[in-house]
């Protein structure tokens, strides 16, 4: 006989048994509790997405610009012996910034001073010797000129401020007029920030928007700023390079595509990180984020509701 799908023991037990099972019973109190929890959760979720906003940010690289800084240049062709300062350092008037090799100039000054002193002694012995007087005047001029040349080999700060944009190193030869470094006057210098954000955000950008700036190398150190100027049109890489300058543009990594230049004013020429004060100097880079839109989460999930917003 072919066996069915049920076991013989199971069929025998089912046919011979007279007991019937009871009706399935469960406690409806738990159902009511769970139902109330689900309704409360739904109401809370609806209130959350209706009352809380999601922000949209336009972000991009940013560069610090120091307005009013003074460029220190070489007065004569020379070779750098040493750079006595570093970027961000506060210097006073007269602080030595850069020293040039001046061995030959010092030797000339020593020679002119020695000859001048000898002629001065001769004049003291015979004040009426006209030849000595004439020689003394010539040697005085030579000594003063040699001293001026030696002094020109030591570059000093003319104003109190912060050093920035150091462009030379020991052993480097420089020509007359070549920039050595820059000094931003303390107190009078205006420090601004120029950020480059995608041009897609131009319609939403305007003066007065809030900007957050994070300086490279100082994580979690933020500066909250206010946008003061937005470029009227989108610009390409060439215009960005022309606006920032070659060196600053090379320090910024830009994504392809048109950009909008957004300017904000930094509140001070210095900032503090972990209790240590630092000075802003021209060319520092970082990342800027500008909040361009804020809307309820519900509107983000259902974009058609935007037409009902004021």
C-alpha positions as CSV (number, residue, x, y, z in Angstrom):
1,X,0.0,0.0,0.0
2,X,1.3,3.5,-0.9
3,X,1.9,5.6,2.1
4,X,0.2,9.0,2.3
5,X,1.7,12.3,3.3
6,X,0.8,11.7,7.0
7,X,2.3,9.3,9.3
8,X,0.3,6.3,10.3
9,X,0.7,7.2,14.0
10,X,-0.6,10.6,13.4
11,X,-3.7,9.4,11.5
12,X,-4.5,6.8,14.1
13,X,-4.2,9.4,16.9
14,X,-6.4,11.8,15.1
15,X,-9.2,9.3,14.3
16,X,-9.2,7.8,17.8
17,X,-9.0,10.9,19.9
18,X,-12.1,12.6,21.2
19,X,-10.5,15.6,22.8
20,X,-10.9,19.0,21.0
21,X,-8.5,21.9,21.4
22,X,-9.5,25.1,23.1
23,X,-10.0,28.4,21.3
24,X,-6.8,30.5,20.9
25,X,-7.0,33.3,23.5
26,X,-4.8,36.4,23.9
27,X,-4.7,39.5,26.1
28,X,-6.1,42.5,24.3
29,X,-4.5,44.9,26.8
30,X,-1.2,44.5,25.0
31,X,-2.8,45.3,21.7
32,X,-4.2,48.6,23.0
33,X,-0.8,49.5,24.5
34,X,1.1,48.8,21.3
35,X,-1.5,50.7,19.3
36,X,-1.1,53.8,21.5
37,X,2.7,53.6,21.2
38,X,2.5,53.4,17.4
39,X,0.1,56.4,17.3
40,X,2.3,58.4,19.6
41,X,5.4,57.6,17.6
42,X,3.7,58.6,14.4
43,X,2.6,61.9,15.9
44,X,6.2,62.6,17.2
45,X,7.7,61.7,13.8
46,X,5.3,64.1,12.1
47,X,6.0,66.9,14.5
48,X,9.8,66.3,14.1
49,X,9.8,66.5,10.3
50,X,7.4,69.5,10.5
51,X,9.2,71.6,13.1
52,X,12.9,70.8,12.6
53,X,14.8,72.1,9.6
54,X,17.5,70.7,7.4
55,X,20.1,73.1,6.2
56,X,21.8,73.3,2.8
57,X,25.4,74.6,2.6
58,X,27.5,76.0,-0.3
59,X,31.1,75.0,0.6
60,X,34.4,75.5,-1.1
61,X,38.1,76.4,-0.5
62,X,38.9,79.8,1.0
63,X,42.0,82.0,1.2
64,X,42.9,84.6,3.9
65,X,43.8,88.0,2.5
66,X,45.6,90.7,4.6
67,X,44.9,94.2,3.3
68,X,47.4,96.9,4.0
69,X,50.4,94.6,4.4
70,X,53.8,96.0,3.4
71,X,56.0,94.1,1.0
72,X,59.7,94.2,2.1
73,X,62.0,94.2,-0.9
74,X,65.8,93.9,-1.4
75,X,67.4,97.3,-2.0
76,X,70.5,95.9,-3.8
77,X,71.6,92.6,-5.3
78,X,72.7,90.3,-2.5
79,X,72.8,86.8,-1.1
80,X,70.6,85.9,1.9
81,X,72.6,84.9,5.0
82,X,69.7,84.2,7.3
83,X,66.0,84.7,7.8
84,X,65.5,85.8,11.4
85,X,61.7,85.5,11.5
86,X,58.9,83.0,10.6
87,X,55.4,83.5,9.2
88,X,52.9,84.6,11.8
89,X,55.5,86.1,14.2
90,X,54.8,89.5,15.7
91,X,57.7,91.9,15.2
92,X,58.4,95.4,16.5
93,X,59.9,98.4,14.7
94,X,63.6,97.7,14.1
95,X,63.4,93.9,14.5
96,X,65.8,92.2,12.1
97,X,64.0,90.3,9.5
98,X,66.6,89.2,7.0
99,X,70.4,89.3,7.0
100,X,72.5,89.4,3.8
101,X,76.1,88.4,3.3
102,X,78.2,91.5,4.0
103,X,81.8,90.4,4.5
104,X,83.2,92.6,1.7
105,X,81.1,95.5,2.8
106,X,82.2,95.1,6.5
107,X,85.9,95.0,5.3
108,X,85.3,98.2,3.4
109,X,83.7,99.9,6.4
110,X,86.6,98.8,8.7
111,X,89.1,100.2,6.1
112,X,87.3,103.5,5.7
113,X,86.9,103.9,9.5
114,X,90.6,103.2,10.1
115,X,91.8,105.7,7.5
116,X,89.3,108.3,8.8
117,X,90.6,107.8,12.4
118,X,94.3,108.2,11.2
119,X,93.5,111.5,9.4
120,X,91.5,112.7,12.4
121,X,94.6,112.2,14.6
122,X,96.8,114.2,12.1
123,X,94.3,117.0,12.1
124,X,94.3,117.2,15.8
125,X,98.1,117.5,15.7
126,X,98.0,120.2,13.1
127,X,94.5,121.9,12.8
128,X,95.8,124.3,10.1
129,X,96.8,121.6,7.6
130,X,94.4,122.1,4.7
131,X,95.4,118.9,2.9
132,X,94.5,116.9,6.0
133,X,91.1,118.6,6.3
134,X,90.3,117.9,2.7
135,X,91.3,114.3,3.1
136,X,89.3,114.0,6.3
137,X,86.1,115.2,4.5
138,X,86.6,112.7,1.7
139,X,87.2,109.8,4.1
140,X,84.2,110.8,6.2
141,X,82.0,110.5,3.1
142,X,83.5,107.1,2.2
143,X,83.0,105.9,5.8
144,X,79.3,107.0,5.8
145,X,78.7,105.4,2.4
146,X,80.3,102.2,3.6
147,X,78.2,102.2,6.8
148,X,75.0,102.8,4.7
149,X,75.9,99.8,2.5
150,X,76.4,97.6,5.6
151,X,73.1,98.7,7.1
152,X,71.3,98.0,3.8
153,X,72.5,94.3,4.2
154,X,70.3,94.0,7.3
155,X,66.6,94.2,6.6
156,X,64.6,95.5,9.6
157,X,60.9,96.0,10.2
158,X,59.6,99.5,9.7
159,X,56.2,98.9,11.4
160,X,54.9,96.7,14.2
161,X,53.0,93.8,12.7
162,X,52.8,90.1,11.8
163,X,55.2,88.5,9.3
164,X,53.7,86.8,6.3
165,X,54.6,85.5,2.9
166,X,58.3,84.7,3.5
167,X,59.7,84.0,0.1
168,X,63.5,83.7,0.6
169,X,65.8,81.2,2.3
170,X,69.5,81.2,3.4
171,X,71.9,81.0,0.4
172,X,69.4,82.4,-2.1
173,X,70.5,85.3,-4.3
174,X,68.1,88.1,-4.7
175,X,68.0,91.1,-7.0
176,X,67.2,94.7,-6.2
177,X,63.4,95.1,-5.8
178,X,62.7,91.4,-5.3
179,X,60.2,90.7,-2.5
180,X,61.7,89.1,0.6
181,X,58.6,88.9,2.8
182,X,55.6,91.0,4.0
183,X,54.6,92.6,7.2
184,X,50.9,93.2,8.1
185,X,50.6,96.2,10.4
186,X,49.2,95.3,13.8
187,X,45.8,96.8,14.5
188,X,45.3,98.7,11.2
189,X,45.4,95.6,9.0
190,X,42.1,94.3,7.7
191,X,41.9,90.6,7.3
192,X,39.3,89.2,4.9
193,X,38.4,85.8,3.6
194,X,37.7,84.9,0.0
195,X,35.9,81.6,-0.6
196,X,35.2,80.0,-4.0
197,X,31.9,78.1,-4.1
198,X,30.2,76.4,-7.1
199,X,28.3,78.8,-9.4
200,X,25.1,76.8,-9.0
201,X,24.5,78.5,-5.7
202,X,24.8,82.1,-7.1
203,X,21.0,82.8,-7.0
204,X,20.9,81.9,-3.3
205,X,24.0,83.8,-2.3
206,X,23.7,87.4,-0.8
207,X,25.2,89.7,1.7
208,X,24.4,88.9,5.3
209,X,24.4,85.1,5.1
210,X,26.2,83.2,7.8
211,X,29.6,81.6,6.9
212,X,31.6,79.1,8.9
213,X,35.4,78.9,8.3
214,X,37.8,76.2,9.3
215,X,41.5,76.9,8.9
216,X,43.6,74.1,7.4
217,X,45.8,72.5,10.1
218,X,43.5,73.6,13.0
219,X,40.7,71.0,13.1
220,X,37.5,71.9,15.0
221,X,38.6,75.5,15.3
222,X,35.8,77.4,13.6
223,X,35.2,81.1,12.9
224,X,31.6,82.3,12.4
225,X,31.5,85.1,9.9
226,X,29.0,87.1,7.8
227,X,29.1,87.4,4.1
228,X,30.0,91.0,3.0
229,X,30.3,90.7,-0.8
230,X,29.3,88.3,-3.5
231,X,30.7,88.5,-7.1
232,X,28.0,89.5,-9.5
233,X,28.9,86.8,-12.0
234,X,30.4,83.4,-12.0
235,X,34.1,83.3,-12.9
236,X,36.4,80.7,-14.4
237,X,39.9,79.5,-13.2
238,X,41.7,82.3,-15.0
239,X,39.7,85.0,-13.3
240,X,40.1,83.3,-9.9
241,X,43.9,83.2,-10.5
242,X,44.0,86.9,-11.5
243,X,41.9,87.9,-8.4
244,X,43.9,85.9,-5.9
245,X,47.3,86.1,-7.5
246,X,49.5,83.3,-8.8
247,X,50.9,82.1,-5.5
248,X,47.6,82.0,-3.7
249,X,45.8,80.4,-6.6
250,X,48.4,77.6,-6.7
251,X,47.8,76.9,-3.0
252,X,44.1,76.3,-3.6
253,X,42.7,73.1,-5.1
254,X,39.7,74.0,-7.2
255,X,37.2,71.6,-8.7
256,X,36.4,72.0,-12.4
257,X,33.6,74.4,-13.2
258,X,32.7,78.0,-12.7
259,X,33.0,79.6,-9.2
260,X,31.4,82.4,-7.3
261,X,33.7,84.6,-5.1
262,X,32.3,85.2,-1.7
263,X,34.0,87.6,0.7
264,X,33.7,87.9,4.5
265,X,35.6,90.0,7.0
266,X,37.5,88.2,9.8
267,X,36.9,89.9,13.2
268,X,40.6,90.2,14.1
269,X,44.1,89.7,12.8
270,X,44.7,86.9,15.3
271,X,43.0,83.7,16.4
272,X,43.4,81.3,19.3
273,X,43.8,77.5,19.1
274,X,44.1,75.4,22.2
275,X,44.8,78.5,24.3
276,X,47.7,79.5,22.0
277,X,47.4,82.8,20.0
278,X,48.3,82.8,16.3
279,X,48.3,85.5,13.7
280,X,46.6,85.3,10.3
281,X,48.9,85.8,7.4
282,X,48.3,86.3,3.7
283,X,47.7,83.0,1.8
284,X,46.4,80.8,4.6
285,X,43.9,78.3,3.3
286,X,40.8,76.6,4.7
287,X,37.3,75.6,4.0
288,X,34.2,77.8,4.1
289,X,30.6,76.8,4.4
290,X,27.7,79.2,3.7
291,X,24.2,78.3,4.7
292,X,22.1,79.1,1.7
293,X,18.8,77.4,2.5
294,X,16.9,76.1,5.5
295,X,13.6,74.3,5.2
296,X,11.5,71.8,7.3
297,X,12.4,68.1,6.8
298,X,8.8,67.5,5.6
299,X,9.3,69.9,2.7
300,X,12.5,68.1,1.8
301,X,10.7,64.8,1.7
302,X,7.7,66.3,-0.2
303,X,9.1,69.0,-2.5
304,X,5.6,69.9,-3.7
305,X,5.0,71.6,-0.4
306,X,7.5,74.4,-1.2
307,X,4.8,76.3,-3.1
308,X,2.8,76.8,0.1
309,X,5.8,78.3,2.0
310,X,6.1,82.1,2.2
